[in-house]
Amino acid sequence: MPGRPQGLRIHDTATAFVARAAIRDRFSRAESTLYQAEVSQSESPLALVEQRNREAFEAPGA
């Protein structure tokens, strides 16, 4: 199925505990993939977040 994160099967979440961070990560990656398909010229949202985080951590006083 397009847009489904690699390695995620439908029954994985039905029978096993999935940490909130893992759910957020899977959602963010899937959303990024879908967004790139819709707006193919745009930079990856995940790449933008990574860049902004790096800038924030390197800023004076961080």
DSSP file (Angstrom, degrees, kcal/mol; ACC not computed):
  #  RESIDUE AA STRUCTURE BP1 BP2  ACC     N-H-->O    O-->H-N    N-H-->O    O-->H-N    TCO  KAPPA ALPHA  PHI   PSI    X-CA   Y-CA   Z-CA
    1    1 A M    >         0   0    0      0, 0.0     3,-1.5     0, 0.0     2,-0.0   0.000 360.0 360.0 360.0 128.0    0.0    0.0    0.0
    2    2 A P  T 3   +     0   0    0      0, 0.0    32,-0.0     0, 0.0     0, 0.0  -0.329 360.0  22.0 -63.7 142.0    1.5    3.4   -0.9
    3    3 A G  T 3  S+     0   0    0      1,-0.3    31,-0.2    30,-0.0    30,-0.1   0.306  86.6 128.7  87.4 -10.0    2.4    5.6    1.9
    4    4 A R    <   -     0   0    0     -3,-1.5    -1,-0.3     1,-0.1     3,-0.1  -0.673  66.6-110.8 -81.8 129.3    2.6    2.9    4.5
    5    5 A P    >   -     0   0    0      0, 0.0     3,-1.7     0, 0.0    -1,-0.1  -0.240  43.9 -90.4 -57.2 145.1    5.9    3.0    6.5
    6    6 A Q  T 3  S+     0   0    0      1,-0.2     3,-0.1    -3,-0.0     0, 0.0  -0.267 109.4  15.4 -56.5 137.8    8.3    0.1    5.7
    7    7 A G  T 3  S+     0   0    0      1,-0.2     2,-0.7    -3,-0.1    -1,-0.2   0.412  91.3 125.7  81.9  -1.8    7.9   -2.9    7.9
    8    8 A L    <   -     0   0    0     -3,-1.7     2,-0.3    18,-0.0    -1,-0.2  -0.814  36.4-174.8 -96.2 117.1    4.4   -1.9    9.3
    9    9 A R    >>  -     0   0    0     -2,-0.7     3,-1.6     1,-0.1     4,-0.6  -0.818  34.8-116.4-105.9 151.7    1.8   -4.5    8.9
   10   10 A I  T >4 S+     0   0    0     -2,-0.3     3,-0.6     1,-0.3     4,-0.4   0.865 113.8  50.6 -55.9 -41.0   -1.8   -3.8    9.8
   11   11 A H  T 3> S+     0   0    0      1,-0.2     4,-1.2     2,-0.2     3,-0.3   0.604  88.1  85.2 -77.6  -9.3   -1.9   -6.5   12.5
   12   12 A D  H <> S+     0   0    0     -3,-1.6     4,-0.8     1,-0.2     3,-0.3   0.911  96.6  38.9 -57.6 -43.4    1.3   -5.2   14.2
   13   13 A T  H << S+     0   0    0     -3,-0.6    -1,-0.2    -4,-0.6    -2,-0.2   0.660 108.0  64.4 -83.7 -14.7   -0.6   -2.6   16.3
   14   14 A A  H  4 S+     0   0    0     -4,-0.4    -1,-0.2    -3,-0.3    -2,-0.2   0.779 116.5  24.3 -78.1 -25.8   -3.6   -4.8   17.0
   15   15 A T  H  < S+     0   0    0     -4,-1.2     2,-0.3    -3,-0.3    -2,-0.2   0.451 117.7  55.2-119.5  -1.8   -1.6   -7.4   19.0
   16   16 A A  S  < S-     0   0    0     -4,-0.8     2,-0.3    -5,-0.2    -1,-0.1  -0.965  79.8-107.7-137.4 149.9    1.4   -5.5   20.3
   17   17 A F        -     0   0    0     -2,-0.3     2,-0.5    -3,-0.0    -3,-0.1  -0.561  32.3-162.3 -71.4 135.0    2.1   -2.4   22.4
   18   18 A V        -     0   0    0     -2,-0.3     5,-0.1    -5,-0.1    -5,-0.0  -0.985  20.2-121.1-123.1 123.0    3.6    0.4   20.2
   19   19 A A     >  -     0   0    0     -2,-0.5     4,-2.1     1,-0.1     3,-0.3  -0.245  19.7-120.9 -61.4 147.0    5.4    3.3   22.0
   20   20 A R  H  > S+     0   0    0      1,-0.2     4,-2.8     2,-0.2     5,-0.2   0.884 113.9  55.4 -56.4 -40.1    4.0    6.8   21.4
   21   21 A A  H  > S+     0   0    0      1,-0.2     4,-2.5     2,-0.2    -1,-0.2   0.892 107.2  49.9 -62.3 -38.2    7.3    7.9   20.0
   22   22 A A  H  > S+     0   0    0     -3,-0.3     4,-2.7     2,-0.2    -1,-0.2   0.889 110.5  49.8 -67.1 -38.5    7.2    5.1   17.4
   23   23 A I  H  X S+     0   0    0     -4,-2.1     4,-2.7     2,-0.2    -2,-0.2   0.935 112.1  47.6 -64.9 -45.3    3.6    6.0   16.4
   24   24 A R  H  X S+     0   0    0     -4,-2.8     4,-2.9     2,-0.2    -2,-0.2   0.913 112.6  49.8 -60.8 -42.5    4.7    9.7   16.0
   25   25 A D  H  X S+     0   0    0     -4,-2.5     4,-2.4    -5,-0.2     5,-0.2   0.938 112.6  46.1 -62.6 -47.2    7.7    8.6   14.0
   26   26 A R  H  X S+     0   0    0     -4,-2.7     4,-2.4     1,-0.2    -2,-0.2   0.914 114.5  48.3 -61.9 -43.2    5.6    6.4   11.7
   27   27 A F  H  X S+     0   0    0     -4,-2.7     4,-3.0     2,-0.2     5,-0.2   0.934 111.6  49.2 -63.2 -46.3    3.0    9.1   11.2
   28   28 A S  H  X S+     0   0    0     -4,-2.9     4,-2.4     1,-0.2    -2,-0.2   0.908 112.9  47.0 -61.0 -43.2    5.5   11.8   10.5
   29   29 A R  H  X S+     0   0    0     -4,-2.4     4,-2.3    -5,-0.2    -1,-0.2   0.912 114.1  46.9 -66.1 -41.6    7.3    9.6    7.9
   30   30 A A  H  X S+     0   0    0     -4,-2.4     4,-2.5    -5,-0.2    -2,-0.2   0.915 113.0  49.3 -65.8 -42.4    4.0    8.6    6.2
   31   31 A E  H  X S+     0   0    0     -4,-3.0     4,-2.7     1,-0.2    -2,-0.2   0.900 110.6  50.8 -62.7 -40.9    2.8   12.2    6.2
   32   32 A S  H  X S+     0   0    0     -4,-2.4     4,-2.5    -5,-0.2    -2,-0.2   0.918 110.2  49.5 -62.4 -43.9    6.1   13.4    4.7
   33   33 A T  H  X S+     0   0    0     -4,-2.3     4,-1.7     1,-0.2    -2,-0.2   0.922 113.4  46.1 -61.5 -45.2    5.9   10.7    2.0
   34   34 A L  H  X S+     0   0    0     -4,-2.5     4,-1.7     2,-0.2    -2,-0.2   0.902 112.0  51.0 -65.6 -40.8    2.3   11.7    1.1
   35   35 A Y  H  X S+     0   0    0     -4,-2.7     4,-3.0     1,-0.2    -2,-0.2   0.915 108.5  51.5 -63.7 -43.1    3.1   15.4    1.2
   36   36 A Q  H  < S+     0   0    0     -4,-2.5    -1,-0.2     1,-0.2    -2,-0.2   0.858 107.8  53.0 -62.9 -34.5    6.1   14.9   -1.2
   37   37 A A  H  < S+     0   0    0     -4,-1.7     3,-0.4    -5,-0.2    -1,-0.2   0.870 114.4  42.3 -67.2 -35.3    3.8   13.0   -3.6
   38   38 A E  H  < S+     0   0    0     -4,-1.7     2,-0.5     1,-0.3    -2,-0.2   0.882 129.1  26.7 -77.1 -40.0    1.4   15.9   -3.6
   39   39 A V  S >< S+     0   0    0     -4,-3.0     3,-1.6    -5,-0.1    -1,-0.3  -0.712  71.9 174.5-125.4  77.2    4.0   18.7   -3.8
   40   40 A S  T 3  S+     0   0    0     -2,-0.5    -1,-0.1    -3,-0.4    -4,-0.1   0.709  73.8  57.6 -64.8 -22.3    6.9   17.0   -5.6
   41   41 A Q  T 3  S+     0   0    0      2,-0.1    -1,-0.3     0, 0.0    -5,-0.1   0.652  88.9  95.5 -82.3 -13.3    9.0   20.2   -5.9
   42   42 A S  S <  S-     0   0    0     -3,-1.6     2,-0.1    -7,-0.2    -3,-0.0  -0.350  82.3-106.1 -78.8 157.2    9.0   20.8   -2.2
   43   43 A E        -     0   0    0      1,-0.1    -1,-0.1    -2,-0.1    -2,-0.1  -0.481  50.9 -85.2 -74.4 151.6   11.7   19.8    0.2
   44   44 A S     >  -     0   0    0      1,-0.2     4,-2.1    -2,-0.1     3,-0.3  -0.358  30.6-136.5 -57.7 128.7   10.9   16.9    2.5
   45   45 A P  H  > S+     0   0    0      0, 0.0     4,-2.3     0, 0.0     5,-0.2   0.869 106.8  54.2 -55.5 -36.3    9.1   18.1    5.6
   46   46 A L  H  > S+     0   0    0      1,-0.2     4,-2.4     2,-0.2     5,-0.2   0.878 106.6  50.8 -66.9 -35.9   11.3   15.8    7.7
   47   47 A A  H  > S+     0   0    0     -3,-0.3     4,-2.3     2,-0.2    -1,-0.2   0.885 109.7  50.9 -67.0 -37.6   14.4   17.4    6.2
   48   48 A L  H  X S+     0   0    0     -4,-2.1     4,-2.6     2,-0.2    -2,-0.2   0.917 110.8  48.0 -64.6 -43.1   13.1   20.8    7.1
   49   49 A V  H  X S+     0   0    0     -4,-2.3     4,-2.6     2,-0.2     5,-0.2   0.922 111.6  50.3 -63.5 -44.1   12.4   19.8   10.7
   50   50 A E  H  X S+     0   0    0     -4,-2.4     4,-2.3     1,-0.2    -2,-0.2   0.918 111.8  48.2 -60.1 -43.8   15.9   18.3   10.9
   51   51 A Q  H  X S+     0   0    0     -4,-2.3     4,-2.3     2,-0.2    -2,-0.2   0.930 112.9  47.1 -63.3 -46.4   17.5   21.5    9.6
   52   52 A R  H  X S+     0   0    0     -4,-2.6     4,-2.3     1,-0.2    -2,-0.2   0.892 111.8  50.7 -64.8 -39.6   15.5   23.7   11.9
   53   53 A N  H  X S+     0   0    0     -4,-2.6     4,-2.5     2,-0.2    -1,-0.2   0.922 110.1  49.8 -62.7 -43.7   16.3   21.5   14.9
   54   54 A R  H  X S+     0   0    0     -4,-2.3     4,-1.7     1,-0.2    -2,-0.2   0.917 111.4  48.9 -61.7 -43.7   20.0   21.6   14.1
   55   55 A E  H  X S+     0   0    0     -4,-2.3     4,-0.8     1,-0.2    -1,-0.2   0.904 111.7  49.5 -62.8 -41.3   19.9   25.4   13.8
   56   56 A A  H >< S+     0   0    0     -4,-2.3     3,-0.5     1,-0.2    -2,-0.2   0.906 111.7  47.2 -65.8 -41.8   18.1   25.7   17.1
   57   57 A F  H 3< S+     0   0    0     -4,-2.5    -1,-0.2     1,-0.2    -2,-0.2   0.776 114.2  47.9 -71.7 -25.7   20.6   23.5   18.9
   58   58 A E  H 3< S+     0   0    0     -4,-1.7    -1,-0.2    -5,-0.2    -2,-0.2   0.548  88.7 108.6 -90.4  -7.7   23.6   25.3   17.4
   59   59 A A  S X< S-     0   0    0     -4,-0.8     3,-1.9    -3,-0.5    -3,-0.0  -0.351  85.7 -89.5 -69.1 148.6   22.2   28.8   18.2
   60   60 A P  T 3  S+     0   0    0      0, 0.0    -1,-0.1     0, 0.0    -2,-0.1  -0.326 114.5  20.7 -57.4 136.3   23.9   30.8   21.0
   61   61 A G  T 3         0   0    0     -3,-0.1    -2,-0.1    -4,-0.1    -3,-0.1   0.477 360.0 360.0  83.5   2.8   22.4   30.0   24.4
   62   62 A A    <         0   0    0     -3,-1.9    -3,-0.1    -5,-0.1    -1,-0.1   0.489 360.0 360.0 -76.8 360.0   20.9   26.7   23.3
